[in-house]
């Protein structure tokens, strides 16, 4: 595709944004070896337009791919760019998504205090985000709390989240959070009981 021929109308731009998002998600989930091609698509899109929706979708896609390929520094860089763009445009879902990626970066490096600090700042935004994005944030924040020794607080947090998801009609996500809560409860037991 030669994108430069098709960026004259907003409608077309939005279609390209949606298309690239799907390319990145599918490519990332399948862990394709052709990720360099996906990066090239992203760069070419950024080069021909300044529309924020395309920028944010490209950055989100790149974050997904770099995470799945364990390119942690790239994930961190793309996620920080996505966070800055989302804050500039007031995109709540983008803020929560980017913050989750950044927190995950620190979590994977066992820098739990840094992860907690980043995620804690986003708690107020997270309350306005339901669905998979919010659930990803919630599960990571609970894992961070548990990792730094705030085990009871992690379980209380999950209890509150589960209640909110039920109230908001997102019951299909509850089973995952309940599984995480059960895992924490099991790990918090007496060592002898845990071995049994």
N, C-alpha and C positions, 0 to 999 in steps of 0.2 A: 504493500500500500504506500502511496505517496500522500501522506497526511496534509501536506501543504496545499493540495488542491481542494480539500474538503473542510477547511476550518472557517469558512465565511459565515455560516449561520450558526446561531446558538444551538439549534436543535441538533445539528450534525455534531457539534462539539460534545453535547451531552451523550450522544450515542457512542462517540469514541470513548468517552470516559467510562461508560458502562462496559463497553467491549473490552477495554484494557483491564478493567478490574476483574472481569471473568477470566481473561487470559492469565493474569497473575495468580489468581486463586487456584485455577485448575492446574497451572504449571507448578505452583508451589506444592499443592496437595499431592501431586503425582511425583514430586521430587525429580522433575525432568533434568536431564543433563544439559539441555539447551537453555540454561538459565541466562547465559550471556546474551542470547538473542532477546530474551525478555528485558534485560537491562537496556539493550540497544533500543528496543521499542519505547521504553520509558523515557530515555534521554531524548529521542527524536520527538516525542510528544511534547516534552517540556520546551524543546527548542522552537516549536512552531506556534505555541499559544501561551497566553498568560492566564487563561481561565482557571480560577481556583479549584473548581470541581475536578478538573483533569489532574491538576497538580496533586491534590489530596489523594485521589484514587491511585495515581501512579506511586506516590510515596507509600501508601498503605500496601499496595501490591509488592513493592520492593522490600518492605518490612517483613511481610509474610515469607517471601522467598529467602531472604537472608537469614531469617529465623530457622526455617526448615533445613537450610544448608549449613546451619551452625556458624554462619559468618557474623559473629556477635558484634564486632565493631561496626560493620555496615548496618546491622539492625539498629544499633544505638544511634548512629548518625542519621539514618532515614527517619527514625522515630522522633528524634529531636526536631528535625525539620517539619515533620507532620504535626507535631505538637505546636510549634510556633505558628504554622499556617492556620491550624484549627483555632487557636486562641485569637488570632487576628480576625478571623471570620466569624467567631462566636459559634463554632460548630461543636456542640457538646459531645456528640458521639465520637467525633474525631479526637477531642481532648482525652476522653476516657480510653479510647483505643490506643492512642500514642503513649499515654501514661502507662498502660498495661505492658506495652512492649518494652518501655524503658525499665519498668520495675522488674520485668522478666530478665532483662539483661543483667541487672545487678544480682538477682536471685540465682541465676545460673553461675555467677562468679562467686557465690556464697558471701556476697556483700549485703547481708540481710538488713542491716541498719539503714544503709543507703536506699534500699528498696522500700523499706517502711516509710522513710522520709518522703520519697517521691509519691508513693501511693496515697499517703495520708492527706497530702495537699489536694488530692482529687476526689476525696470522699463526698464533698458537697455536690460535685458535678455528677458523680455516679448515681446519686439518688434520683436523677432525672433520666437515667438510662436503664431501660429494661431489655430483656432478651439476652441473646448470646454475648453481646459486647459487655453488658453489665455483669453477666455470670462469670465471664473470663476474668474480669477485674476482681470480683468478689472471691473467687476461688484462689487467685494468686495472693490477694491481701491476707486471706486466712492462712495460707501456707507460710507467708512471711512472718506473721504473728507467732505461729507455732514454732517456726525455726529459731526465733530469737528468745524462746522460752515463755512467751505469753500464751500458754496453752489454753487456760480457762477463757481468756479474752477471745481467742480464736474460735472456740466453740460457741461462745455467746454471740459473737459476730455472725457466725453461720446460722444460728437459730433465728436471729433477726432477719437475715437475708431470706431464709426459707419462708418465713412468715410474709415478707413483702412480695415475694414471687407468687405465693398462693393468692394473696389479695389482688395482685395485678393481673391475674389470669395467665401466668406463665408456668403453670404446673409441670409442663414437660421438662423444665430445667431443674425442678426440685429434686428429682431422684439423684442427679449428679452431686448436688450440694449435700444431700443426705448421706451419700456414700462417703464424701469427704469428711463429714462430721463423724461418721462411724469409724473411719480410719483414725481420726484424731483421738476419739474416745478410747479406742483399742490401744493406741500407742501411749496414752496417758496412764494406763493401768499399771498396777504393780508389776515389776519385771518378771516375777515368777508366773503370774497370771498371763502376761503377754506371751511368754514362751509356750504355755499350754495352748 
